[in-house]
Structure formats: C-alpha cells, structure tokens
C-alpha cells in the first residue's frame, strides 16, 4: 500500500479521535499527545462510556422497569455484586483498550489486509469478506475460550476471575467485561488476527470491536431469547454454571459441531420432569 492510501486510515482515526476527545476533554489536554496515545485515550473514553451507558440502561430495564418479567426477583444480583463487577472491569479497561489501539496502528502502517472504503470492493464482496471475518472470529474465540478452561494455569490465574460469577443471581450485564485484563485481551485477539487473513473494511472492524461491549452485556443478563443460532444469555448462563459447555461467542455452531453444546430449553425440560 502506498503512503497516500494509508493516509486514509490515519485521517479516519484522527477524525474519530477529534469527535470523541473533542466532546469529552479540553483540547489542550489531548491534542499535544502523540497520535497513538490519542487513539488509546479515545478508545478508553469511548469504551468506558459505552460500558456504563449500556450496563446501566440494561440493568434499569430488566431489574426495575421489567422487574419479575424477565428475571425472577430472587435471581436479581445484589448492588454489591454489580459494583464488584464494575470494579474488576474498570481495573482492566485501560489494558483492554490497548488492543484496538494496536490494531489501528497496524492498519495505519499497512500491515493488514484492511481496505478503507466499501466502494473499493463492492457490496457483495464486502458482505462475503465480513462473513468470513466473523467465521474466523467465532472459530478463534471458541478455541481461545475453551483453552482458557482446559489449560489449568490459564484458568487458575486468568479466567477464574470471571467465573466467580457462577449463578444466575451473581450475573449481570456488568459482568460482561469483568475479566482479568489478559483474559479479556486474549478473547478479543481473534478480531485482530482476522485482519491478517481476510480483507476487512476498517470501519467495520472498529465497530465490531466496540459491539463486543454491548454483546457481552447481553449474554450475561440471564435472559434466554431462544433465537437460533445465536449464542444468547440462556446458553451463556449454562456456561457459567457447568464450566464445560457453550464456549461460543456469537453463535452456537462451534459448540454444536464439537459436542460442547447444552441447550437451555432442554435443561428447563429436565427440571420440569
């Protein structure tokens, strides 16, 4: 890639930096910083804001506006449990934001297969590439998550931090990012690896990384939407109680193919019987 082409990526990230930081901080605080640090600060600010806004709105809706509709009263986590989840997530957030900052740096320097605009490839190839990207991400996250359970030191020193939330009344949308920092980064790494394998629209990549914050909030709310083949909260709640099922991220396909799927509808049927 030529310098003129790569400048498009740099202009795009500079624009995002100015939009986010320009609305949150005085210019004199962030504009003198090197571009890499500006990008990290933007990711940190936007990630933190997204975590709190999505988490509070989600909890307010399901625990207060719809109390006893989606989640039984005795399954609502305590404020203490949710505050602990927020504390763990906030300790890790600065480290989480290093990954998208690094991926943007690699794109800006032409190290990946990213392209700048959809018009370069057309809508049909864009959709095909995006589908392949999501398959690579799903495959990578499944195996990364599974190995974080199967490799004992990884579980003990990293993933166990997240699995203290192992019952319905300890899980909440705020638990979605309550990981050991390295654990959270490892599970997001497939998003970055995919950039070296599949031609990827840069803006879509950034959007999907931030969608993670909303998606992880969703799969920790314990509400089973039963929308096949989506890996909804009903499946993920089982993962937190059995530790050996439903490792997938967006879909149940990898678990289905590899024999680790456990269906919440089947579980409910066994309880009734």
Secondary structure by P-SEA (a helix, b strand, c coil): cccccaaaaaaaaaaaaaaaaaacccccccccccaaaaaaaaaaaaaaaaaaaaaaaaaaaaacccccccccccccccaaaaaaaaaaaaaaccccaaaaaaaaaaaaacccccccccccccaaaaaaaaaaaaaaaaaaaaaaaaaaaaccccccccccccccccccccccccccccccaaaaaaaaaaaaaaaacccccaaaaaaaaaaaaaaaaaaaccccccccccccaaaaaaaaaccccccccccaaaaaaacccccaaaaaaaaac
